[in-house]
């Protein structure tokens, strides 16, 4: 089955948004009480939203941000296949971190939680490396075309 690039981008962006919904739903469900969530949640934004009864608004805005942010990033990188594949991989990895993070309230294990933190760090490192690769590839592309002149 051959899916065109734009449809793939929609699917990855939608999966990213759905993963954040799963994260927030499982976090609220497995935390049990509002006090437990406020006391043990890692994200200060979620804690603030729960304390001020803004969780539904926060989740809605966050889901929209996840979808449109990932969609715009992937669309802007879609012309270069060498950049699109790692970008999709990073977004899928962050989606997995979201889902696993929500279930960490149920598993409640140090090794499990540490694995989620390390997956997040790997995604951040991949993003930094991809950004560097993007800057270098743009520079060399323009340098080879003669758009950039170096004075010697």
C-alpha positions in Angstrom: 0.0 0.0 0.0 1.5 3.3 -1.1 0.4 6.3 0.9 1.3 9.8 -0.4 3.5 12.1 1.6 0.8 14.5 2.7 -1.4 11.7 4.0 1.5 10.3 6.0 2.1 13.7 7.5 -1.6 13.9 8.5 -1.4 10.5 10.1 1.7 11.2 12.1 0.4 14.5 13.3 -2.9 13.0 14.3 -1.2 10.1 16.1 0.9 12.7 17.9 -2.2 14.6 19.0 -4.0 11.4 20.0 -0.9 10.3 22.0 -1.1 13.4 24.1 -4.8 12.8 24.8 -4.0 9.2 25.9 -1.2 10.7 28.1 -3.5 13.2 29.8 -6.4 10.7 30.2 -4.3 8.0 31.7 -2.5 10.5 34.0 -5.8 11.8 35.4 -7.3 8.3 35.6 -4.4 6.5 37.3 -3.5 9.4 39.6 -6.7 8.8 41.4 -7.2 12.1 43.2 -6.6 15.7 42.4 -4.3 16.0 45.4 -2.2 13.0 44.3 -1.9 14.5 40.8 -0.8 17.9 42.1 1.7 16.3 44.5 3.3 13.8 42.1 3.0 15.2 38.6 6.2 16.1 36.8 4.7 18.8 34.5 4.2 22.2 36.1 1.7 23.2 33.4 -0.5 20.2 34.2 -0.2 20.9 37.9 -1.2 24.6 37.3 -4.1 23.5 35.1 -5.4 21.0 37.7 -5.0 23.5 40.6 -7.1 26.1 38.7 -9.6 23.7 37.1 -8.3 24.5 33.6 -7.4 20.9 32.6 -9.9 20.6 29.8 -8.8 23.9 28.3 -5.1 22.9 28.7 -5.7 19.5 27.1 -7.5 21.1 24.2 -4.9 23.7 23.5 -2.1 21.2 24.0 -3.7 18.7 21.5 -4.2 21.5 18.9 -0.6 22.6 19.4 0.7 19.0 19.1 -1.3 18.5 15.9 -0.6 21.8 14.1 3.0 22.1 15.3 3.9 18.7 14.1 2.0 19.2 10.9 3.7 22.5 10.1 7.1 21.1 10.9 6.6 18.0 8.8 5.2 19.9 5.9 8.1 22.4 5.9 10.5 19.4 5.9 8.6 17.4 3.4 10.6 18.5 0.3 13.8 16.9 1.7 13.3 13.2 2.3 16.6 13.0 4.2 15.1 15.4 6.8 11.5 14.1 6.7 12.2 10.6 7.8 14.2 11.5 11.0 11.6 14.2 11.8 8.8 11.6 11.6 10.8 9.3 13.7 11.3 12.0 16.4 7.6 12.8 16.5 6.7 9.1 16.7 9.2 8.6 19.5 7.7 11.6 21.4 4.3 10.1 20.9 5.5 6.8 22.5 6.9 8.8 25.4 3.5 10.5 25.9 1.7 7.2 26.0 4.2 5.5 28.2 4.3 8.5 30.4 0.6 8.3 31.1 0.9 4.7 32.0 3.8 5.4 34.4 1.2 6.3 37.0 -0.1 2.7 36.8 3.3 0.9 36.5 4.8 3.1 39.2 8.4 1.7 38.8 11.7 3.6 38.9 13.2 1.7 36.0 10.1 2.3 33.8 10.0 6.0 34.6 13.8 6.3 34.0 13.3 4.7 30.6 10.7 7.3 29.7 13.1 10.1 30.7 15.9 8.5 28.6 13.6 8.2 25.6 12.8 11.9 26.0 16.5 12.7 26.1 17.2 10.6 23.0 14.4 12.5 21.1 15.9 15.8 22.2 19.4 14.7 21.1 18.0 13.6 17.8 16.2 16.9 17.3 19.5 18.8 18.0 21.4 16.7 15.6 18.7 17.0 12.9 18.7 20.8 13.4 22.5 20.9 12.9 22.2 18.7 9.9 19.5 21.0 8.4 21.7 24.1 9.0 24.8 22.4 7.4 22.8 21.1 4.4 21.3 24.5 3.7 24.6 26.2 4.0 26.4 23.7 1.7 23.6 23.8 -0.8 23.8 27.6 -1.0 27.6 27.6 -0.9 27.8 25.2 -3.9 25.3 27.3 -5.9 27.4 30.4 -5.3 24.8 32.3 -3.2 27.3 32.5 -0.3 30.7 34.1 -0.9 33.6 33.7 1.5 36.2 36.5 1.6 39.7 35.2 1.9 
